[in-house]
Amino acid sequence: MRRFAMILLTAVLALSLAACGGNASEPAETSAQNETTNAAPAAIVETIPSPETARAEAATDGSKTLVAYFSRVGNTDFPDDIDAVSSATLSRKDGELKGNAQLMAEWMAEEAGGDLFAIQTENTYPIDYRETTDVAKREQNANDRPALKTHIDGMADYSTVYVVFPNWWVDLPMAVYAFFDEYDLSGKTVYVSITHEGSGFSRTVSTIENLEPDASVIEGLSIRGSKVPKSEETVRQFVRDHQ
């Protein structure tokens, strides 16, 4: 009987020790969990792409900028000695003949880091400004789109398009109509800027809205032709404000 009691007591003690050992492991696990929870977060490393990488990515994700312009220069065979001072549509920059719309477009492209595109017609316009306006009026009356000799590959690459042109007879030059006929600018932001001699935007912006109904058409700059050569900072600031 005494031997049986000793065996029973030994069994009870063994069970008690086993129970204590199991509970003893729990604080260690809890401690390990707390250390994991309270550990400092891993550092976040931000990779900033190089300008070259950014431009390459822009070329593939449709976020490039295009500056398209129509100007008498590039569409007229001017002689080298043309007097730019006598014409409100022409200027000289570093001795080189420039159209006023061309000047604006070049500044925009430089400021935006965009591609510059000249809208050029297969047939040139007269050297004399008044004769050019007569041709422009005949084109407008006939709703005639002159054939273009310059074209854009990869219009889908561009998300933003600046368009610059002179106001001819309170409307777009018909060559600019031809440009919008050729390209679908749906989903793009289109900034419209013009040169003029007193007529301002006229109906040019609303016309482009009708030609490109699925684009976001925004009124840009309207600058009198004679004031363009002194408006570089105005043009550049406009681009900076809309980037």
Secondary structure in CASP SS format (residue, H / E / C, confidence):
PFRMAT SS
TARGET T0000
AUTHOR 0000-0000-0000
METHOD secondary structure of the structure
MODEL  1
M C 1.00
R H 1.00
R H 1.00
F H 1.00
A H 1.00
M H 1.00
I H 1.00
L H 1.00
L H 1.00
T H 1.00
A H 1.00
V H 1.00
L H 1.00
A H 1.00
L H 1.00
S H 1.00
L H 1.00
A H 1.00
A H 1.00
C H 1.00
G H 1.00
G H 1.00
N H 1.00
A H 1.00
S H 1.00
E H 1.00
P H 1.00
A H 1.00
E H 1.00
T H 1.00
S H 1.00
A H 1.00
Q H 1.00
N H 1.00
E H 1.00
T H 1.00
T H 1.00
N H 1.00
A C 1.00
A C 1.00
P C 1.00
A C 1.00
A C 1.00
I C 1.00
V C 1.00
E C 1.00
T C 1.00
I C 1.00
P C 1.00
S C 1.00
P H 1.00
E H 1.00
T H 1.00
A H 1.00
R H 1.00
A H 1.00
E H 1.00
A H 1.00
A H 1.00
T H 1.00
D H 1.00
G C 1.00
S C 1.00
K E 1.00
T E 1.00
L E 1.00
V E 1.00
A E 1.00
Y E 1.00
F C 1.00
S C 1.00
R C 1.00
V E 1.00
G C 1.00
N C 1.00
T E 1.00
D C 1.00
F C 1.00
P C 1.00
D C 1.00
D C 1.00
I C 1.00
D C 1.00
A H 1.00
V H 1.00
S H 1.00
S C 1.00
A C 1.00
T C 1.00
L E 1.00
S E 1.00
R E 1.00
K E 1.00
D C 1.00
G C 1.00
E E 1.00
L E 1.00
K E 1.00
G E 1.00
N H 1.00
A H 1.00
Q H 1.00
L H 1.00
M H 1.00
A H 1.00
E H 1.00
W H 1.00
M H 1.00
A H 1.00
E H 1.00
E H 1.00
A H 1.00
G C 1.00
G C 1.00
D E 1.00
L E 1.00
F E 1.00
A E 1.00
I C 1.00
Q C 1.00
T E 1.00
E C 1.00
N C 1.00
T C 1.00
Y E 1.00
P C 1.00
I C 1.00
D C 1.00
Y H 1.00
R H 1.00
E H 1.00
T H 1.00
T H 1.00
D H 1.00
V H 1.00
A H 1.00
K H 1.00
R H 1.00
E H 1.00
Q H 1.00
N H 1.00
A C 1.00
N C 1.00
D C 1.00
R C 1.00
P C 1.00
A C 1.00
L E 1.00
K C 1.00
T C 1.00
H C 1.00
I C 1.00
D C 1.00
G C 1.00
M H 1.00
A H 1.00
D H 1.00
Y E 1.00
S E 1.00
T E 1.00
V E 1.00
Y E 1.00
V E 1.00
V E 1.00
F E 1.00
P E 1.00
N C 1.00
W E 1.00
W C 1.00
V C 1.00
D E 1.00
L C 1.00
P C 1.00
M H 1.00
A H 1.00
V H 1.00
Y H 1.00
A H 1.00
F H 1.00
F H 1.00
D H 1.00
E H 1.00
Y C 1.00
D C 1.00
L C 1.00
S C 1.00
G C 1.00
K C 1.00
T E 1.00
V E 1.00
Y E 1.00
V E 1.00
S E 1.00
I E 1.00
T E 1.00
H E 1.00
E C 1.00
G C 1.00
S C 1.00
G C 1.00
F C 1.00
S C 1.00
R C 1.00
T H 1.00
V H 1.00
S H 1.00
T H 1.00
I H 1.00
E H 1.00
N H 1.00
L H 1.00
E C 1.00
P C 1.00
D C 1.00
A C 1.00
S E 1.00
V E 1.00
I E 1.00
E E 1.00
G E 1.00
L E 1.00
S E 1.00
I E 1.00
R E 1.00
G H 1.00
S H 1.00
K H 1.00
V H 1.00
P H 1.00
K H 1.00
S C 1.00
E H 1.00
E H 1.00
T H 1.00
V H 1.00
R H 1.00
Q H 1.00
F H 1.00
V H 1.00
R H 1.00
D H 1.00
H C 1.00
Q C 1.00
END
